[in-house]
């Protein structure tokens, strides 16, 4: 039986406990076989190998104070699709993949978001679609999506109209996760300064709820791929006390979300990447409800 039980906001300060894997979840018949060097052993969130594909890391802890967000999030499931790529069921939540200009590969990691949505559905019981929607900053239904995601290896550029639209979206309850896929850092930072000229990207403290809302990451953002050998950084833009942009840098979460045969990540590394993605989505939905 799943250990998550909906609770009230009054229990926010209750202690954490270890999760119990759902016995109905499918188990693995083979390990992941992928291609790129991982440094998962450096991360303290996962300390033991998993015995099943998709089962929760046994050393990652789920705070009892957070499952109430699941009930809150279900109230947000009134979004309608904005593009032909959007899900047809208007009662389902999904991720908006941001199609940006500048020439960068905004479409990178095509299997990542369907895999993350599957994990979100399994771990939270939120009514999520099986596919993401493709949106631009000027999509008329942009506000229907509580969570925008952007990634890529190249240049990012927004028009003046897109800057205005993005800021309006983010300051009225929206959330953007920008995931550097090794190459968009310089241009992304430039464009963020155009959206929020009064703010700077700052390190998100390890005790912030985004690292504890469903799974606990005591050392912050997990490191998935080597890149320049630097520590993973979870950076953010805050607006009125909440994170409106989460920037995963030197981590490459999206690569960790991809199909098992795409990269060389061990099972525990891929599991941590997906668990962090669950946290980000849950935070985005919960903070949107509070607006």
Rosetta silent file (secondary structure, phi, psi, omega in degrees, C-alpha in Angstrom):
SEQUENCE: XXXXXXXXXXXXXXXXXXXXXXXXXXXXXXXXXXXXXXXXXXXXXXXXXXXXXXXXXXXXXXXXXXXXXXXXXXXXXXXXXXXXXXXXXXXXXXXXXXXXXXXXXXXXXXXXXXXXXXXXXXXXXXXXXXXXXXXXXXXXXXXXXXXXXXXXXXXXXXXXXXXXXXXXXXXXXXXXXXXXXXXXXXXXXXXXXXXXXXXXXXXXXXXXXXXXXXXXXXXXXXXXXXXXXXXXXXXXXXXXXXXXXXXXXXXXXXXXXXXXXXXXXXXXXXXXXXXXXXXXXXXXXXXXXXX
SCORE:     score description
SCORE:     0.000 S_00000001
   1 L     0.000  137.802 -178.016    0.000    0.000    0.000 S_00000001
   2 L   -64.889  136.587 -176.527    1.349    3.411   -0.855 S_00000001
   3 L   -77.873  -13.031 -178.801    2.713    5.256    2.175 S_00000001
   4 L   -74.876  128.020  176.441    1.485    8.659    1.011 S_00000001
   5 L  -128.883  129.565  178.407   -1.631    9.774    2.866 S_00000001
   6 L   -60.062  132.804  179.564   -3.330   13.159    2.275 S_00000001
   7 L  -134.829  171.202 -175.725   -2.977   15.351    5.338 S_00000001
   8 L   -87.036  162.833  179.026   -3.847   18.890    6.276 S_00000001
   9 H   -65.651  -19.545 -179.358   -1.637   21.941    6.039 S_00000001
  10 H   -66.109  -15.215 -176.625   -1.680   22.128    9.836 S_00000001
  11 H  -100.848   25.768 -176.413    0.756   19.194    9.914 S_00000001
  12 L   -61.091  -27.235 -175.300    3.507   20.952    7.978 S_00000001
  13 L   -93.623    6.597 -177.852    5.971   20.570   10.817 S_00000001
  14 L   -69.499  152.262 -176.219    5.561   16.803   11.312 S_00000001
  15 L   -69.879  164.127  179.027    8.714   14.637   10.977 S_00000001
  16 E   -85.989  162.270  173.417    9.667   12.732    7.879 S_00000001
  17 E  -142.940  160.579 -178.672    9.509    8.964    7.458 S_00000001
  18 E   -75.429  143.615 -179.016   10.897    6.529    4.960 S_00000001
  19 L   -76.952  155.129  172.526    8.634    5.554    2.074 S_00000001
  20 L  -107.609  121.733 -178.390    7.261    2.101    1.522 S_00000001
  21 L   -60.165  143.156  177.211    7.469    0.977   -2.125 S_00000001
  22 L   -71.238  118.041 -177.074    4.150    0.281   -3.760 S_00000001
  23 L   -67.661  -13.361  179.860    4.013   -3.528   -4.245 S_00000001
  24 L   -84.643   -8.883 -177.822    1.836   -3.068   -7.337 S_00000001
  25 L   -71.998  145.065  179.722    4.571   -1.231   -9.225 S_00000001
  26 L   -69.039  148.006  178.425    6.288   -3.173  -12.033 S_00000001
  27 L  -103.657  164.939 -175.845    9.802   -4.402  -11.382 S_00000001
  28 L   -79.874  149.329  172.645   12.767   -4.359  -13.684 S_00000001
  29 L  -109.998   -9.747  176.820   13.783   -7.282  -15.837 S_00000001
  30 L  -156.343  152.773  177.917   17.103   -5.737  -16.866 S_00000001
  31 L   -73.011  165.863  174.132   19.379   -2.903  -15.706 S_00000001
  32 L   -69.071  140.155  175.605   19.682    0.374  -17.544 S_00000001
  33 L  -125.515  108.419 -175.696   22.240    0.334  -20.354 S_00000001
  34 L  -137.681 -174.698 -162.914   23.288    3.824  -21.377 S_00000001
  35 L  -118.213  -12.455 -169.230   26.320    5.680  -22.691 S_00000001
  36 L  -110.921  149.509 -177.915   27.507    8.684  -20.668 S_00000001
  37 L   -63.805  133.348  177.665   29.695    8.935  -17.550 S_00000001
  38 L  -113.887  151.601  174.048   27.730    9.409  -14.344 S_00000001
  39 L  -120.902   38.739 -175.978   28.946   10.689  -10.989 S_00000001
  40 H   -59.865  -29.548 -176.871   25.915    9.455   -9.065 S_00000001
  41 H   -64.280  -14.842 -179.505   28.139    8.019   -6.339 S_00000001
  42 H   -83.874   -9.334 -175.012   28.955   11.579   -5.254 S_00000001
  43 L   -96.999  137.334 -173.877   25.362   12.376   -4.343 S_00000001
  44 L   -89.241   -5.089 -176.829   24.099   11.592   -0.861 S_00000001
  45 L   -69.079  -41.271 -179.244   20.420   11.223   -1.686 S_00000001
  46 L  -110.033  121.434 -177.383   20.775    7.659   -2.979 S_00000001
  47 L  -117.162  -10.037 -179.090   23.003    5.362   -0.972 S_00000001
  48 L  -134.062  149.038  177.320   21.783    1.914   -2.052 S_00000001
  49 L   -67.805  152.210  177.349   20.995    0.377   -5.452 S_00000001
  50 L   -85.962  153.408  179.297   17.343   -0.006   -6.377 S_00000001
  51 L  -100.946   -7.026 -177.373   15.821   -3.423   -6.931 S_00000001
  52 L  -146.920  139.546  174.486   13.153   -2.318   -9.380 S_00000001
  53 L   -65.317  129.084  177.008   12.876    0.103  -12.253 S_00000001
  54 L    87.929  -13.530  178.088   10.582    2.936  -11.225 S_00000001
  55 L   -77.284  150.243 -175.652   10.483    2.038   -7.524 S_00000001
  56 L   -68.168  143.778  174.641   11.345    4.827   -5.133 S_00000001
  57 L   -57.632  127.235 -173.957   14.879    5.125   -3.836 S_00000001
  58 L   -72.948  -15.307  177.049   14.858    3.476   -0.431 S_00000001
  59 L  -100.146   -5.443  173.556   17.123    6.119    1.082 S_00000001
  60 L   -82.360  135.335 -175.156   15.113    9.085   -0.238 S_00000001
  61 E  -107.579  144.662  179.261   12.628   10.226    2.378 S_00000001
  62 E  -108.320  118.416  178.593    9.131   11.560    1.856 S_00000001
  63 E   -68.749  133.493  175.761    7.989   14.206    4.340 S_00000001
  64 L   -66.388  -19.023 -174.846    4.575   13.515    5.819 S_00000001
  65 L   -76.286   -5.554 -170.191    3.941   17.248    5.864 S_00000001
  66 L  -108.533  -25.259 -174.968    3.620   17.481    2.079 S_00000001
  67 L   -55.587  -17.864  177.258    1.090   14.949    0.663 S_00000001
  68 H   -60.620  -23.477  179.293   -1.699   17.458    1.273 S_00000001
  69 H   -63.279  -27.611  178.727   -0.356   19.257   -1.805 S_00000001
  70 H   -61.926  -44.794  179.130   -1.637   16.386   -3.893 S_00000001
  71 H   -65.024  -40.064  177.687   -5.201   17.190   -2.895 S_00000001
  72 H   -62.809  -41.566 -175.378   -4.614   20.882   -3.553 S_00000001
  73 H   -65.354  -32.655 -179.322   -3.108   20.165   -6.931 S_00000001
  74 H   -61.153  -26.105  179.042   -6.104   18.151   -8.066 S_00000001
  75 L   -70.926  -13.760 -177.491   -8.147   21.348   -7.855 S_00000001
  76 L   -92.128    6.408 -170.816   -5.968   22.828  -10.584 S_00000001
  77 L   -83.762   34.224  179.705   -6.884   20.254  -13.190 S_00000001
  78 L  -102.473   16.409 -177.949   -9.157   22.560  -15.172 S_00000001
  79 L   -71.527  148.000  175.344   -6.566   23.452  -17.812 S_00000001
  80 L  -113.732  151.805 -175.581   -7.472   23.216  -21.483 S_00000001
  81 L   -66.529  146.265 -177.228   -5.037   22.337  -24.253 S_00000001
  82 L  -105.116  -18.619 -175.905   -3.270   25.182  -26.039 S_00000001
  83 L  -141.263  167.245  175.167   -1.852   23.424  -29.079 S_00000001
  84 L   -60.082  -22.558  178.623   -2.462   20.321  -31.171 S_00000001
  85 L   -80.787   -8.622 -177.030    0.328   18.678  -29.167 S_00000001
  86 L   -75.262  157.697  177.713   -1.571   19.222  -25.913 S_00000001
  87 L   -64.410  150.524 -176.877   -3.545   16.417  -24.241 S_00000001
  88 L   -82.649  -17.801 -178.391   -7.167   16.129  -25.326 S_00000001
  89 L   -88.399  111.973 -176.772   -8.526   15.679  -21.800 S_00000001
  90 L   -71.195   -8.157  177.668   -9.048   19.147  -20.251 S_00000001
  91 L   -87.717    0.066 -176.186   -9.085   17.654  -16.734 S_00000001
  92 L  -101.892  138.982  171.385   -5.429   16.649  -16.974 S_00000001
  93 E   -82.031  151.358  172.015   -2.386   18.625  -15.909 S_00000001
  94 L  -155.045  179.064 -179.933    0.690   18.585  -18.073 S_00000001
  95 E   -98.370  137.388  173.116    4.021   20.267  -18.740 S_00000001
  96 E   -96.073  112.463  176.549    4.404   23.006  -21.312 S_00000001
  97 E   -79.967  122.963 -172.929    7.629   22.545  -23.278 S_00000001
  98 E   -83.160  117.390  175.483    8.793   26.031  -24.174 S_00000001
  99 L   -90.361  105.245 -175.920    9.533   26.570  -27.862 S_00000001
 100 L  -109.544  165.175  178.081   11.917   29.523  -27.828 S_00000001
 101 E   -93.504 -179.606  178.266   13.790   31.414  -30.545 S_00000001
 102 L   107.785  -13.716  177.328   17.487   31.972  -31.102 S_00000001
 103 L   101.859   -8.216  179.134   18.362   28.711  -32.799 S_00000001
 104 L   -70.883  157.866 -177.718   18.782   26.460  -29.768 S_00000001
 105 L   -84.567   77.375 -179.739   17.391   22.916  -29.764 S_00000001
 106 L   -60.422  -18.859 -176.129   14.343   23.539  -27.590 S_00000001
 107 L   -91.530    7.719 -175.248   13.104   20.060  -28.582 S_00000001
 108 L   -59.669  157.175  177.839   16.060   18.190  -27.006 S_00000001
 109 L    56.176   62.143 -172.388   15.557   15.026  -24.951 S_00000001
 110 L   -64.231  -25.581 -179.377   12.256   13.997  -26.573 S_00000001
 111 L   -88.717   -5.062 -170.994   11.584   11.054  -24.249 S_00000001
 112 H   -67.841  -49.516 -173.773   12.273   12.990  -21.050 S_00000001
 113 H   -71.706  -38.730  172.813    8.951   14.686  -20.345 S_00000001
 114 H   -58.708  -38.416  178.327    6.696   11.677  -21.060 S_00000001
 115 H   -67.049  -40.170  178.150    8.841    9.680  -18.634 S_00000001
 116 H   -65.448  -42.584  178.808    8.638   12.412  -16.020 S_00000001
 117 H   -61.517  -37.980  176.864    4.858   12.680  -16.397 S_00000001
 118 H   -62.812  -41.437  179.500    4.577    8.926  -15.918 S_00000001
 119 H   -67.899  -40.077  177.357    6.615    9.186  -12.733 S_00000001
 120 H   -60.310  -44.567  179.866    4.535   12.125  -11.469 S_00000001
 121 H   -61.355  -40.024 -178.139    1.339   10.145  -12.032 S_00000001
 122 H   -71.230  -40.991 -172.964    2.736    7.173  -10.164 S_00000001
 123 H   -86.630  -24.548 -174.088    4.193    9.033   -7.208 S_00000001
 124 H  -117.843  -17.010 -174.661    1.550   11.700   -6.616 S_00000001
 125 L    65.205   16.875  173.945   -1.705   10.393   -8.134 S_00000001
 126 L   -66.930  149.340  178.067   -2.119   13.782   -9.803 S_00000001
 127 L   -80.379   82.871 -175.877   -4.325   13.718  -12.930 S_00000001
 128 E  -107.232  152.229  176.731   -1.527   14.234  -15.451 S_00000001
 129 L   -75.439  169.683  178.341   -1.416   13.669  -19.189 S_00000001
 130 L   -90.659  -13.741  179.801    0.952   11.213  -20.829 S_00000001
 131 L  -131.803  153.811  174.623    2.510   13.844  -23.112 S_00000001
 132 L   -79.189  166.920  169.856    3.674   17.406  -22.748 S_00000001
 133 E  -102.032  151.278  174.259    2.252   20.333  -24.693 S_00000001
 134 E  -102.021  123.704 -177.028    4.443   22.533  -26.916 S_00000001
 135 E  -132.741  161.837  169.314    3.969   26.226  -26.206 S_00000001
 136 L  -116.478  167.134  177.142    5.623   29.551  -26.936 S_00000001
 137 L   -59.653  -21.447 -178.891    5.692   32.568  -24.627 S_00000001
 138 L  -100.197    7.542  177.113    2.911   34.056  -26.759 S_00000001
 139 L   -59.024  131.940 -176.152    0.614   31.013  -26.728 S_00000001
 140 L   -63.567  -25.838 -178.604   -2.863   32.279  -25.795 S_00000001
 141 L  -104.291   26.067 -177.355   -3.401   29.463  -23.310 S_00000001
 142 H   -55.607  -36.528 -176.499    0.003   29.688  -21.641 S_00000001
 143 H   -71.853   -8.208  176.281   -1.588   30.218  -18.237 S_00000001
 144 H   -73.838  -11.417 -174.700   -3.288   26.843  -18.469 S_00000001
 145 L  -109.415  115.664 -178.699    0.071   25.206  -17.752 S_00000001
 146 L   -73.455  -14.710 -172.243    1.352   25.403  -14.159 S_00000001
 147 E  -138.704  116.815  172.214    4.811   24.178  -15.210 S_00000001
 148 E  -103.739  145.740 -179.797    6.902   25.288  -18.181 S_00000001
 149 E  -131.176  134.860  174.406   10.100   23.467  -19.113 S_00000001
 150 E  -136.217  144.419  179.976   12.912   24.597  -21.360 S_00000001
 151 E  -150.968 -178.440  177.360   16.194   22.923  -22.261 S_00000001
 152 E   144.786  173.406 -178.568   18.746   22.803  -25.043 S_00000001
 153 L  -112.178   -3.712 -170.666   22.395   23.075  -26.000 S_00000001
 154 L  -128.464 -151.033 -171.873   22.412   26.383  -27.886 S_00000001
 155 L   -74.806  142.117  175.463   21.257   29.943  -28.066 S_00000001
 156 L  -118.425  132.754  177.212   18.088   31.230  -26.378 S_00000001
 157 E  -147.961  130.187  175.821   16.448   34.458  -27.496 S_00000001
 158 L  -111.308  145.122  172.011   13.098   36.023  -26.649 S_00000001
 159 L   -75.506  168.539  177.513   11.450   38.903  -28.444 S_00000001
 160 H   -59.907  -40.155  179.405   10.332   41.949  -26.471 S_00000001
 161 H   -65.272  -37.701  179.030    6.734   40.733  -26.648 S_00000001
 162 H   -68.688  -37.002  176.131    7.782   37.311  -25.350 S_00000001
 163 H   -59.192  -46.539  179.374    9.676   38.903  -22.457 S_00000001
 164 H   -61.900  -44.135 -178.574    6.536   40.772  -21.438 S_00000001
 165 H   -66.353  -41.539  179.079    4.373   37.655  -21.742 S_00000001
 166 H   -63.799  -43.271  179.634    6.781   35.483  -19.774 S_00000001
 167 H   -63.516  -42.191  179.014    7.026   37.972  -16.953 S_00000001
 168 H   -62.810  -41.606  177.831    3.246   38.285  -16.773 S_00000001
 169 H   -61.981  -47.484 -174.585    2.904   34.485  -16.691 S_00000001
 170 H   -71.708  -32.430 -178.076    5.543   34.042  -13.990 S_00000001
 171 L   -85.563   -1.067  178.205    4.341   36.864  -11.744 S_00000001
 172 L  -120.361   29.572  173.306    0.752   35.590  -11.739 S_00000001
 173 L   114.467   -7.568 -177.407    1.370   32.036  -10.570 S_00000001
 174 L   -79.244  168.073 -176.901    3.452   30.440  -13.327 S_00000001
 175 L  -144.859  134.584  178.021    6.661   28.452  -12.945 S_00000001
 176 E  -122.106  125.237  169.844    9.549   27.852  -15.337 S_00000001
 177 E  -103.204  114.557  175.262   12.120   25.086  -15.001 S_00000001
 178 E  -102.224  124.679 -174.076   15.152   25.813  -17.179 S_00000001
 179 E  -120.326  105.289 -178.743   17.446   22.807  -17.518 S_00000001
 180 E   -67.754  118.075  179.918   20.860   23.482  -19.023 S_00000001
 181 L   -95.447   27.201  177.949   21.620   20.630  -21.395 S_00000001
 182 L    77.067   77.037  175.968   25.221   21.846  -21.593 S_00000001
 183 L   150.687  -13.240 -177.204   25.352   24.855  -23.854 S_00000001
 184 L  -104.310    5.960 -171.806   22.533   27.298  -23.161 S_00000001
 185 H   -58.259  -52.446 -174.213   23.889   28.813  -19.939 S_00000001
 186 H   -62.374  -46.370 -177.353   25.228   32.127  -21.260 S_00000001
 187 H   -72.544  -34.322  178.537   22.232   32.992  -23.404 S_00000001
 188 H   -64.155  -45.531  179.677   19.726   31.830  -20.805 S_00000001
 189 H   -61.060  -38.186  177.168   21.237   34.047  -18.113 S_00000001
 190 H   -61.008  -45.653 -177.106   21.142   36.981  -20.516 S_00000001
 191 H   -71.269  -34.059  177.097   17.448   36.443  -21.265 S_00000001
 192 H   -61.691  -38.529  178.298   16.517   35.955  -17.609 S_00000001
 193 H   -65.625  -25.933  175.334   17.953   39.378  -16.870 S_00000001
 194 H   -74.977  -35.454  179.933   15.634   40.792  -19.494 S_00000001
 195 H   -73.572  -42.698 -178.826   12.605   39.120  -17.881 S_00000001
 196 L  -128.696   74.779 -177.676   13.581   40.108  -14.316 S_00000001
 197 L   -64.415  -20.034 -178.415   16.067   42.985  -14.550 S_00000001
 198 L   -88.569   -3.902 -174.437   15.590   43.733  -10.867 S_00000001
 199 L  -124.486  162.257  175.575   16.514   40.210   -9.731 S_00000001
 200 L  -125.954  151.542  170.606   19.463   37.842   -9.912 S_00000001
 201 L   -66.677  126.391 -178.596   19.706   34.089  -10.079 S_00000001
 202 E  -126.599  155.004  177.372   20.574   32.976   -6.564 S_00000001
 203 E   -66.435  133.324  179.141   21.415   29.631   -5.008 S_00000001
 204 L   -85.893  123.683 -177.596   18.315   27.964   -3.563 S_00000001
 205 L   -57.908  146.561 -177.692   18.941   26.901    0.055 S_00000001
 206 L   -65.333  -19.663  179.178   19.000   23.160    0.663 S_00000001
 207 L   -91.873    6.834  178.683   16.227   23.496    3.232 S_00000001
 208 L   -67.719  146.155 -179.521   13.831   25.077    0.716 S_00000001
 209 H   -55.615  -25.292 -178.557   10.577   23.099    0.204 S_00000001
 210 H   -62.173  -22.819  178.714   11.452   22.418   -3.448 S_00000001
 211 H   -95.557    3.733 -174.583   14.030   19.923   -2.157 S_00000001
 212 L  -139.937    1.030 -168.071   11.658   18.286    0.330 S_00000001
 213 L   -67.993  -35.925  174.847    8.115   18.533   -1.016 S_00000001
 214 L  -125.525  -51.429  173.415    7.806   14.875   -2.085 S_00000001
 215 L  -111.471  151.112  178.489   11.334   13.483   -1.878 S_00000001
 216 L   -98.865  126.059  175.222   14.050   14.803    0.403 S_00000001
 217 L  -118.833   88.536 -173.719   17.332   15.943   -1.157 S_00000001
 218 L   -63.630  -22.069  179.904   19.427   17.070    1.838 S_00000001
 219 L  -107.962   20.136  175.949   22.285   18.230   -0.417 S_00000001
 220 L    78.597 -150.995 -172.880   20.126   19.999   -2.962 S_00000001
 221 L   -59.871  129.203  178.895   20.063   19.375   -6.694 S_00000001
 222 L   -73.586  147.634  177.346   21.406   15.934   -7.685 S_00000001
 223 L   -91.774  121.499 -176.837   24.326   15.697  -10.089 S_00000001
 224 L  -105.139  -48.192 -179.493   23.399   13.516  -13.072 S_00000001
 225 L  -122.772  157.093 -170.930   26.069   14.131  -15.743 S_00000001
 226 L   -65.804  -50.789 -174.847   29.682   15.223  -15.539 S_00000001
 227 L    52.863 -119.838 -177.835   29.712   18.307  -17.790 S_00000001
 228 L   -92.682    9.653 -179.298   32.606   20.451  -16.513 S_00000001
 229 L    77.385    9.519 -179.954   33.043   18.449  -13.327 S_00000001
 230 L   -89.064  158.186  178.545   31.536   21.243  -11.248 S_00000001
 231 L   -63.255  149.171  173.990   28.920   20.673   -8.536 S_00000001
 232 L   -65.647  142.508  179.467   25.281   20.763   -9.554 S_00000001
 233 E  -126.806  128.727  170.435   23.616   24.077   -8.781 S_00000001
 234 E  -100.009  106.798 -176.808   19.956   24.762   -8.175 S_00000001
 235 E  -111.057  155.244 -176.936   19.518   28.463   -8.911 S_00000001
 236 E  -149.810  156.587  165.832   16.367   30.497   -8.814 S_00000001
 237 E  -105.749  125.643  178.957   14.588   33.763   -9.410 S_00000001
 238 E  -102.443  141.762  174.979   12.280   34.614   -6.521 S_00000001
 239 E  -137.248  118.208 -178.489    9.212   36.815   -6.827 S_00000001
 240 L    51.695   42.330  172.561    7.233   37.754   -3.730 S_00000001
 241 L    88.309   -5.199 -179.685    8.797   34.916   -1.787 S_00000001
 242 E  -119.239  153.928  175.900    8.259   32.076   -4.230 S_00000001
 243 E   -74.910  124.707  175.333   10.478   30.527   -6.872 S_00000001
 244 E  -107.376  -25.679  173.178    9.254   31.517  -10.314 S_00000001
 245 E  -130.009  124.568  173.153   12.286   30.242  -12.253 S_00000001
 246 E  -110.133  122.187 -178.288   14.266   27.177  -11.204 S_00000001
 247 E  -112.320  110.742  176.414   17.514   26.788  -13.126 S_00000001
 248 E   -90.736  113.163 -172.992   19.217   23.398  -12.921 S_00000001
 249 E  -120.873  139.226 -178.477   22.848   24.014  -13.860 S_00000001
 250 L    58.936   34.041 -179.126   25.720   21.498  -14.122 S_00000001
 251 L  -128.283  -56.032 -178.924   23.209   18.716  -13.447 S_00000001
 252 L    70.738   54.898  177.417   21.319   17.745  -16.630 S_00000001
 253 H   -56.221  -42.301 -175.596   18.133   16.449  -15.062 S_00000001
 254 H   -59.289  -36.924  175.925   16.503   16.080  -18.485 S_00000001
 255 H   -63.975  -35.710  178.252   19.102   13.555  -19.629 S_00000001
 256 H   -70.358  -19.224  178.256   18.333   11.570  -16.491 S_00000001
 257 H   -85.315  -14.624 -173.374   14.636   11.557  -17.410 S_00000001
 258 L   -69.272  169.107  178.354   15.203   10.079  -20.853 S_00000001
 259 L   -53.712  151.072 -173.394   14.582    6.467  -21.871 S_00000001
 260 L   -60.568  -26.100 -176.244   16.938    3.976  -20.298 S_00000001
 261 L   -95.186   13.867 -177.804   18.727    3.192  -23.558 S_00000001
 262 L   -93.134  -39.935 -176.090   19.608    6.798  -24.406 S_00000001
 263 L  -128.216 -179.447 -175.468   22.420    7.555  -21.916 S_00000001
 264 L  -105.134   36.220 -178.876   24.829    5.753  -19.627 S_00000001
 265 L   -85.960  132.931  173.625   23.226    6.659  -16.317 S_00000001
 266 L   -64.385  163.949 -176.431   22.940    3.966  -13.650 S_00000001
 267 H   -57.678  -43.204 -176.833   19.502    3.158  -12.310 S_00000001
 268 H   -67.882  -34.373  178.043   19.934    5.086   -9.058 S_00000001
 269 H   -66.116  -44.888  178.847   21.095    8.221  -10.891 S_00000001
 270 H   -63.757  -38.130  179.983   18.114    8.124  -13.243 S_00000001
 271 H   -64.672  -39.900  178.319   15.787    7.555  -10.315 S_00000001
 272 H   -66.942  -37.722  177.400   17.096   10.611   -8.482 S_00000001
 273 H   -60.696  -45.700  179.535   16.681   12.751  -11.572 S_00000001
 274 H   -66.059  -39.295  178.887   13.043   11.686  -11.893 S_00000001
 275 H   -62.732  -39.649  177.320   12.434   12.169   -8.164 S_00000001
 276 H   -66.569  -36.336  175.562   13.761   15.727   -8.382 S_00000001
 277 H   -62.642  -38.886  175.857   11.475   16.320  -11.347 S_00000001
 278 H   -60.226  -45.025  178.034    8.516   15.157   -9.271 S_00000001
 279 H   -58.130  -45.293 -178.040    9.488   17.680   -6.599 S_00000001
 280 H   -62.656  -43.918 -179.471    9.677   20.512   -9.110 S_00000001
 281 H   -66.360  -44.155  179.832    6.276   19.747  -10.602 S_00000001
 282 H   -61.828  -40.626  177.954    4.630   19.340   -7.192 S_00000001
 283 H   -63.176  -44.817 -178.235    6.105   22.652   -6.022 S_00000001
 284 H   -60.066  -44.764 -178.803    4.917   24.440   -9.151 S_00000001
 285 H   -67.285  -42.225 -176.997    1.359   23.144   -8.775 S_00000001
 286 H   -67.804  -44.203 -178.135    1.179   23.824   -5.042 S_00000001
 287 H   -70.063  -27.990  176.172    2.528   27.377   -5.185 S_00000001
 288 H   -66.030  -38.954  178.608    0.184   28.180   -8.067 S_00000001
 289 H   -63.120  -31.111 -175.935   -2.764   27.143   -5.908 S_00000001
 290 L   -78.255   -9.677 -177.676   -1.607   29.521   -3.180 S_00000001
 291 L   -74.615    0.000    0.000   -1.756   32.554   -5.493 S_00000001
